[in-house]
Amino acid sequence: MFFIGLTLLGYVSYKRLPIELFPNSQLPTLIVQVTTSLEMDPNYIESKAIVPLEGAIGTLESIEKIESNITSRSGTIILYYNQNANMKYSNLKLQEKINVVKATLPSEFKITVVKIDLTQITSQFMELQIRGAGGIDRIRNITDEEITPELENITGIAGVQVYGGQQKSIEVRLNEKACKSLWYNHGTGHKSSEQQWKAAGFLSDP
């Protein structure tokens, strides 16, 4: 009877256990998002915003690794903390550092801190479908040039990824013999080389 009672108690307790799609926990990761409404050189974003932020963030405790990604309109700094780190305290200290550095950055940059919460992960992603006439490439161009910048400027959005269509690119192939005959050298004499290319008919004034 004793073992039957334990079995029944275990079964009833098991049935009353709450079932959740995701456990109530947080990943030891914080994300610093740098956005701008202007199209900029990624090197400018790196030197004026990402590098100063990384320098300040690097002095914080419990950080194992820092990764950075930069595009022409945004930069992302991902902070990986130790598993035993107090994320509430870490988030507070990170925000304090960001507030200090933010005052020294150019005004065109907007800085936000994103915390990954597994209990809200299902509501942190949104998928949009863009439809219209003119073909898939035209829709892709409109999405890249008009829709994506507007979405990236919305507070709380960490990043926007576009799939489908063909992304615009320019491929430049140089003739090695022609470059040598025009004294073309990567990284040196760019202005004189440009004048020589125009004189040879390879380039024209806009």
KENUGU-358313 format. One record per residue (C-alpha): residue number from 1; residue in three letters; x, y, z. Coordinates in nm, 2 decimals, decimal comma. Example, Ala and Ser with C-alpha at 12.3 -4.5 7.8 and 13.67 -1.06 7.14 Angstrom:
2
<num=1&residuo=ALA&x=1,23&y=-0,45&z=0,78> $
<num=2&residuo=SER&x=1,37&y=-0,11&z=0,71> $
# end
This chain:
206
<num=1&residuo=MET&x=0,00&y=0,00&z=0,00> $
<num=2&residuo=PHE&x=0,29&y=0,23&z=0,08> $
<num=3&residuo=PHE&x=0,44&y=0,20&z=-0,27> $
<num=4&residuo=ILE&x=0,10&y=0,23&z=-0,43> $
<num=5&residuo=GLY&x=0,04&y=0,56&z=-0,24> $
<num=6&residuo=LEU&x=0,39&y=0,69&z=-0,35> $
<num=7&residuo=THR&x=0,31&y=0,60&z=-0,71> $
<num=8&residuo=LEU&x=-0,03&y=0,78&z=-0,70> $
<num=9&residuo=LEU&x=0,13&y=1,08&z=-0,53> $
<num=10&residuo=GLY&x=0,40&y=1,10&z=-0,80> $
<num=11&residuo=TYR&x=0,14&y=1,06&z=-1,08> $
<num=12&residuo=VAL&x=-0,08&y=1,34&z=-0,94> $
<num=13&residuo=SER&x=0,22&y=1,57&z=-0,89> $
<num=14&residuo=TYR&x=0,35&y=1,50&z=-1,24> $
<num=15&residuo=LYS&x=0,01&y=1,59&z=-1,39> $
<num=16&residuo=ARG&x=0,00&y=1,92&z=-1,20> $
<num=17&residuo=LEU&x=0,34&y=2,03&z=-1,32> $
<num=18&residuo=PRO&x=0,32&y=2,35&z=-1,53> $
<num=19&residuo=ILE&x=0,41&y=2,30&z=-1,90> $
<num=20&residuo=GLU&x=0,58&y=2,59&z=-2,07> $
<num=21&residuo=LEU&x=0,71&y=2,62&z=-2,43> $
<num=22&residuo=PHE&x=1,02&y=2,80&z=-2,31> $
<num=23&residuo=PRO&x=1,15&y=2,80&z=-1,95> $
<num=24&residuo=ASN&x=1,16&y=3,12&z=-1,75> $
<num=25&residuo=SER&x=1,53&y=3,20&z=-1,80> $
<num=26&residuo=GLN&x=1,76&y=3,44&z=-1,97> $
<num=27&residuo=LEU&x=2,05&y=3,39&z=-2,21> $
<num=28&residuo=PRO&x=2,38&y=3,54&z=-2,08> $
<num=29&residuo=THR&x=2,39&y=3,77&z=-2,38> $
<num=30&residuo=LEU&x=2,33&y=4,14&z=-2,43> $
<num=31&residuo=ILE&x=2,32&y=4,33&z=-2,76> $
<num=32&residuo=VAL&x=2,41&y=4,69&z=-2,82> $
<num=33&residuo=GLN&x=2,25&y=4,82&z=-3,14> $
<num=34&residuo=VAL&x=2,39&y=5,13&z=-3,31> $
<num=35&residuo=THR&x=2,16&y=5,27&z=-3,58> $
<num=36&residuo=THR&x=2,15&y=5,58&z=-3,80> $
<num=37&residuo=SER&x=1,90&y=5,71&z=-4,06> $
<num=38&residuo=LEU&x=2,18&y=5,81&z=-4,29> $
<num=39&residuo=GLU&x=2,37&y=5,59&z=-4,53> $
<num=40&residuo=MET&x=2,73&y=5,60&z=-4,40> $
<num=41&residuo=ASP&x=3,07&y=5,44&z=-4,47> $
<num=42&residuo=PRO&x=3,09&y=5,13&z=-4,24> $
<num=43&residuo=ASN&x=3,45&y=5,24&z=-4,15> $
<num=44&residuo=TYR&x=3,31&y=5,57&z=-4,02> $
<num=45&residuo=ILE&x=3,05&y=5,39&z=-3,80> $
<num=46&residuo=GLU&x=3,32&y=5,16&z=-3,67> $
<num=47&residuo=SER&x=3,57&y=5,44&z=-3,58> $
<num=48&residuo=LYS&x=3,31&y=5,69&z=-3,44> $
<num=49&residuo=ALA&x=3,07&y=5,46&z=-3,26> $
<num=50&residuo=ILE&x=3,17&y=5,09&z=-3,24> $
<num=51&residuo=VAL&x=3,53&y=5,13&z=-3,13> $
<num=52&residuo=PRO&x=3,45&y=5,38&z=-2,85> $
<num=53&residuo=LEU&x=3,16&y=5,16&z=-2,73> $
<num=54&residuo=GLU&x=3,37&y=4,85&z=-2,73> $
<num=55&residuo=GLY&x=3,65&y=5,03&z=-2,54> $
<num=56&residuo=ALA&x=3,40&y=5,12&z=-2,26> $
<num=57&residuo=ILE&x=3,22&y=4,78&z=-2,26> $
<num=58&residuo=GLY&x=3,55&y=4,59&z=-2,24> $
<num=59&residuo=THR&x=3,60&y=4,72&z=-1,88> $
<num=60&residuo=LEU&x=3,29&y=4,55&z=-1,76> $
<num=61&residuo=GLU&x=3,30&y=4,23&z=-1,55> $
<num=62&residuo=SER&x=3,19&y=3,87&z=-1,64> $
<num=63&residuo=ILE&x=3,22&y=3,92&z=-2,02> $
<num=64&residuo=GLU&x=3,37&y=3,62&z=-2,20> $
<num=65&residuo=LYS&x=3,35&y=3,74&z=-2,57> $
<num=66&residuo=ILE&x=3,26&y=4,05&z=-2,77> $
<num=67&residuo=GLU&x=3,15&y=4,03&z=-3,14> $
<num=68&residuo=SER&x=3,07&y=4,32&z=-3,37> $
<num=69&residuo=ASN&x=2,89&y=4,35&z=-3,71> $
<num=70&residuo=ILE&x=2,87&y=4,66&z=-3,91> $
<num=71&residuo=THR&x=2,66&y=4,77&z=-4,21> $
<num=72&residuo=SER&x=2,61&y=5,10&z=-4,39> $
<num=73&residuo=ARG&x=2,32&y=5,19&z=-4,16> $
<num=74&residuo=SER&x=2,39&y=5,01&z=-3,83> $
<num=75&residuo=GLY&x=2,63&y=4,83&z=-3,61> $
<num=76&residuo=THR&x=2,58&y=4,55&z=-3,36> $
<num=77&residuo=ILE&x=2,79&y=4,46&z=-3,06> $
<num=78&residuo=ILE&x=2,71&y=4,12&z=-2,91> $
<num=79&residuo=LEU&x=2,82&y=4,06&z=-2,55> $
<num=80&residuo=TYR&x=2,86&y=3,70&z=-2,42> $
<num=81&residuo=TYR&x=2,87&y=3,67&z=-2,04> $
<num=82&residuo=ASN&x=2,96&y=3,39&z=-1,81> $
<num=83&residuo=GLN&x=2,69&y=3,14&z=-1,73> $
<num=84&residuo=ASN&x=2,68&y=3,25&z=-1,36> $
<num=85&residuo=ALA&x=2,66&y=3,62&z=-1,44> $
<num=86&residuo=ASN&x=2,38&y=3,82&z=-1,28> $
<num=87&residuo=MET&x=2,22&y=3,95&z=-1,60> $
<num=88&residuo=LYS&x=2,01&y=4,22&z=-1,42> $
<num=89&residuo=TYR&x=2,32&y=4,37&z=-1,26> $
<num=90&residuo=SER&x=2,51&y=4,33&z=-1,59> $
<num=91&residuo=ASN&x=2,24&y=4,50&z=-1,79> $
<num=92&residuo=LEU&x=2,24&y=4,79&z=-1,54> $
<num=93&residuo=LYS&x=2,61&y=4,84&z=-1,55> $
<num=94&residuo=LEU&x=2,61&y=4,82&z=-1,93> $
<num=95&residuo=GLN&x=2,34&y=5,08&z=-1,96> $
<num=96&residuo=GLU&x=2,55&y=5,31&z=-1,73> $
<num=97&residuo=LYS&x=2,85&y=5,27&z=-1,96> $
<num=98&residuo=ILE&x=2,64&y=5,34&z=-2,27> $
<num=99&residuo=ASN&x=2,50&y=5,66&z=-2,12> $
<num=100&residuo=VAL&x=2,85&y=5,79&z=-2,05> $
<num=101&residuo=VAL&x=2,98&y=5,71&z=-2,40> $
<num=102&residuo=LYS&x=2,66&y=5,82&z=-2,58> $
<num=103&residuo=ALA&x=2,73&y=6,18&z=-2,48> $
<num=104&residuo=THR&x=3,06&y=6,18&z=-2,67> $
<num=105&residuo=LEU&x=2,93&y=6,02&z=-2,99> $
<num=106&residuo=PRO&x=2,80&y=6,21&z=-3,30> $
<num=107&residuo=SER&x=2,43&y=6,30&z=-3,27> $
<num=108&residuo=GLU&x=2,33&y=6,10&z=-3,58> $
<num=109&residuo=PHE&x=2,38&y=5,77&z=-3,39> $
<num=110&residuo=LYS&x=2,11&y=5,61&z=-3,18> $
<num=111&residuo=ILE&x=2,22&y=5,35&z=-2,92> $
<num=112&residuo=THR&x=1,99&y=5,08&z=-2,77> $
<num=113&residuo=VAL&x=2,05&y=4,78&z=-2,55> $
<num=114&residuo=VAL&x=1,86&y=4,46&z=-2,63> $
<num=115&residuo=LYS&x=1,82&y=4,18&z=-2,37> $
<num=116&residuo=ILE&x=1,73&y=3,83&z=-2,49> $
<num=117&residuo=ASP&x=1,45&y=3,69&z=-2,28> $
<num=118&residuo=LEU&x=1,34&y=3,33&z=-2,36> $
<num=119&residuo=THR&x=0,99&y=3,40&z=-2,22> $
<num=120&residuo=GLN&x=0,94&y=3,67&z=-2,49> $
<num=121&residuo=ILE&x=1,14&y=3,51&z=-2,77> $
<num=122&residuo=THR&x=0,82&y=3,42&z=-2,96> $
<num=123&residuo=SER&x=0,72&y=3,79&z=-2,98> $
<num=124&residuo=GLN&x=1,07&y=3,92&z=-3,08> $
<num=125&residuo=PHE&x=1,05&y=3,81&z=-3,44> $
<num=126&residuo=MET&x=0,82&y=3,93&z=-3,71> $
<num=127&residuo=GLU&x=0,80&y=3,82&z=-4,07> $
<num=128&residuo=LEU&x=0,66&y=4,05&z=-4,34> $
<num=129&residuo=GLN&x=0,58&y=3,97&z=-4,70> $
<num=130&residuo=ILE&x=0,61&y=4,24&z=-4,96> $
<num=131&residuo=ARG&x=0,40&y=4,19&z=-5,27> $
<num=132&residuo=GLY&x=0,34&y=4,40&z=-5,58> $
<num=133&residuo=ALA&x=0,37&y=4,44&z=-5,96> $
<num=134&residuo=GLY&x=0,68&y=4,48&z=-6,17> $
<num=135&residuo=GLY&x=0,87&y=4,16&z=-6,09> $
<num=136&residuo=ILE&x=1,06&y=4,02&z=-5,79> $
<num=137&residuo=ASP&x=1,37&y=4,24&z=-5,86> $
<num=138&residuo=ARG&x=1,17&y=4,56&z=-5,85> $
<num=139&residuo=ILE&x=1,01&y=4,45&z=-5,52> $
<num=140&residuo=ARG&x=1,35&y=4,38&z=-5,38> $
<num=141&residuo=ASN&x=1,48&y=4,72&z=-5,48> $
<num=142&residuo=ILE&x=1,18&y=4,90&z=-5,32> $
<num=143&residuo=THR&x=1,22&y=4,69&z=-5,01> $
<num=144&residuo=ASP&x=1,60&y=4,77&z=-4,98> $
<num=145&residuo=GLU&x=1,57&y=5,14&z=-5,05> $
<num=146&residuo=GLU&x=1,24&y=5,24&z=-4,89> $
<num=147&residuo=ILE&x=1,10&y=4,98&z=-4,65> $
<num=148&residuo=THR&x=1,41&y=4,84&z=-4,48> $
<num=149&residuo=PRO&x=1,54&y=5,19&z=-4,37> $
<num=150&residuo=GLU&x=1,20&y=5,28&z=-4,22> $
<num=151&residuo=LEU&x=1,19&y=4,95&z=-4,02> $
<num=152&residuo=GLU&x=1,55&y=4,99&z=-3,89> $
<num=153&residuo=ASN&x=1,46&y=5,33&z=-3,75> $
<num=154&residuo=ILE&x=1,18&y=5,19&z=-3,53> $
<num=155&residuo=THR&x=1,28&y=5,19&z=-3,17> $
<num=156&residuo=GLY&x=1,32&y=4,83&z=-3,04> $
<num=157&residuo=ILE&x=1,41&y=4,67&z=-3,37> $
<num=158&residuo=ALA&x=1,76&y=4,51&z=-3,35> $
<num=159&residuo=GLY&x=1,79&y=4,42&z=-3,72> $
<num=160&residuo=VAL&x=1,62&y=4,36&z=-4,05> $
<num=161&residuo=GLN&x=1,70&y=4,09&z=-4,29> $
<num=162&residuo=VAL&x=1,57&y=4,07&z=-4,65> $
<num=163&residuo=TYR&x=1,53&y=3,75&z=-4,85> $
<num=164&residuo=GLY&x=1,43&y=3,70&z=-5,21> $
<num=165&residuo=GLY&x=1,51&y=3,87&z=-5,54> $
<num=166&residuo=GLN&x=1,85&y=3,99&z=-5,66> $
<num=167&residuo=GLN&x=2,06&y=4,22&z=-5,45> $
<num=168&residuo=LYS&x=2,22&y=4,50&z=-5,65> $
<num=169&residuo=SER&x=2,60&y=4,48&z=-5,68> $
<num=170&residuo=ILE&x=2,87&y=4,62&z=-5,90> $
<num=171&residuo=GLU&x=3,16&y=4,40&z=-6,02> $
<num=172&residuo=VAL&x=3,47&y=4,57&z=-6,14> $
<num=173&residuo=ARG&x=3,73&y=4,36&z=-6,33> $
<num=174&residuo=LEU&x=4,07&y=4,52&z=-6,39> $
<num=175&residuo=ASN&x=4,30&y=4,43&z=-6,67> $
<num=176&residuo=GLU&x=4,64&y=4,37&z=-6,50> $
<num=177&residuo=LYS&x=4,85&y=4,48&z=-6,80> $
<num=178&residuo=ALA&x=4,64&y=4,80&z=-6,85> $
<num=179&residuo=CYS&x=4,67&y=4,89&z=-6,48> $
<num=180&residuo=LYS&x=5,04&y=4,84&z=-6,49> $
<num=181&residuo=SER&x=5,07&y=5,06&z=-6,80> $
<num=182&residuo=LEU&x=4,88&y=5,33&z=-6,63> $
<num=183&residuo=TRP&x=5,09&y=5,30&z=-6,31> $
<num=184&residuo=TYR&x=4,78&y=5,20&z=-6,11> $
<num=185&residuo=ASN&x=4,86&y=5,11&z=-5,75> $
<num=186&residuo=HIS&x=4,62&y=5,00&z=-5,48> $
<num=187&residuo=GLY&x=4,63&y=5,24&z=-5,18> $
<num=188&residuo=THR&x=4,88&y=5,49&z=-5,33> $
<num=189&residuo=GLY&x=4,84&y=5,77&z=-5,59> $
<num=190&residuo=HIS&x=4,47&y=5,73&z=-5,62> $
<num=191&residuo=LYS&x=4,41&y=6,08&z=-5,74> $
<num=192&residuo=SER&x=4,67&y=6,07&z=-6,01> $
<num=193&residuo=SER&x=4,56&y=5,72&z=-6,12> $
<num=194&residuo=GLU&x=4,20&y=5,85&z=-6,15> $
<num=195&residuo=GLN&x=4,32&y=6,14&z=-6,38> $
<num=196&residuo=GLN&x=4,51&y=5,89&z=-6,59> $
<num=197&residuo=TRP&x=4,21&y=5,66&z=-6,62> $
<num=198&residuo=LYS&x=4,00&y=5,95&z=-6,74> $
<num=199&residuo=ALA&x=4,26&y=6,05&z=-6,99> $
<num=200&residuo=ALA&x=4,27&y=5,69&z=-7,12> $
<num=201&residuo=GLY&x=3,89&y=5,69&z=-7,16> $
<num=202&residuo=PHE&x=3,82&y=5,44&z=-6,89> $
<num=203&residuo=LEU&x=3,64&y=5,69&z=-6,66> $
<num=204&residuo=SER&x=3,42&y=5,99&z=-6,73> $
<num=205&residuo=ASP&x=3,31&y=6,28&z=-6,51> $
<num=206&residuo=PRO&x=2,96&y=6,23&z=-6,35> $
# end
